[in-house]
């Protein structure tokens, strides 16, 4: 009597883990998962669920942003800011002064290099690879020898808390921009005008304002790179 | 600057993005590399008798080989330009190309009398071929690295190597329009050495300048 009961009890969690699998993957990988029941596989499956649950909405926002939807793009970037803040705080310590700078650098890369994302690829895998690259770069800049293992993109979703305060580095870099670009940025950002309003105020055409914003972002990224 | 301000700034910069910009731009560089290499080759060394070449199996063997390695380099560069993707396919194409030509070369050498083996290995231009291919690849190498800089390679040296193999393969294909060597072993050794020069130069330069 106890044999059947014990069997079900042991296997139940595994089937919870298995349930999302048959939707994706080739028949061979499904067969592989059905044949293997080790805890490692179970963990991998649960992780797959977590990434999928996070990735779907982010991917949808990214696709809209790539189509030119500014609101979706802003939503994506602010969600990523939260995830990245947690990720970097966990890696460097919550009070590390570089956390917010890393968040901003990674967001800049996500924005300026968005054409390197392949829509066939999970968005989070792409974003995680960028975040990890920025993290390794900060180790290099600090002359710290430290290896950063490749984790699953799920590392971006690990729970943790940290507050997002103003960063000083980008502020300083911003002050080094040419006068004209700074005036445009101030109008668009700090005074929260639309590009059309900023154009009216600075006497530039709207497309010139947009070009100026784009150039400023690129200049910020270049300065980050040339810092060391 | 607060992160929220930065985000607002980037949102106002959200234009519709071009699709397939990486493969498209790499393909453009590949085409430009071929044209520039041809423009250097014709006044420098001249073309071989192309009427005879198109009827010559060894010409097509060389061309298919160098084009396959160019394709492998293209696939590598296209993948390695992106963060967080795997890039095995390009390496597979390149290695498969080398393996197939290696098998042909061994079969050819085995059928030759031993007195002719050294001629098959060295031809008459073995000491010039790799350097000429490397030189023909230089303009393309500069162009492809400048293009790769716009992308986001998280493994800069490897991405540079893939880009170098790509333009090296294109340059070697163009060099085949001049070179009259016919043996598979010659192609396997000396053409591959020429493409390896370009690949190594790409890796070295990539390691230096593809960081971001």
Interface residues (C-beta under 8 A of the other chain):
Chain A: X65 X66 X67 X68 X69 X70 X71 X73 X74 X77 X78 X81 X100 X103 X104 X107 X108 X109 X111 X113 X114 X115 X116 X117 X118 X121 X125 X126 X127 X128 X129 X130 X132 X133 X137 X153 X164 X166 X167 X170 X171 X174 X185 X188 X189 X190 X192 X194 X195 X210 X213 X214 X216 X217 X221 X225
Chain B: X1 X2 X3 X4 X5 X6 X7 X8 X9 X10 X11 X12 X13 X14 X15 X16 X17 X18 X21 X22 X81 X82 X83 X84 X85 X151 X152 X154 X211 X212
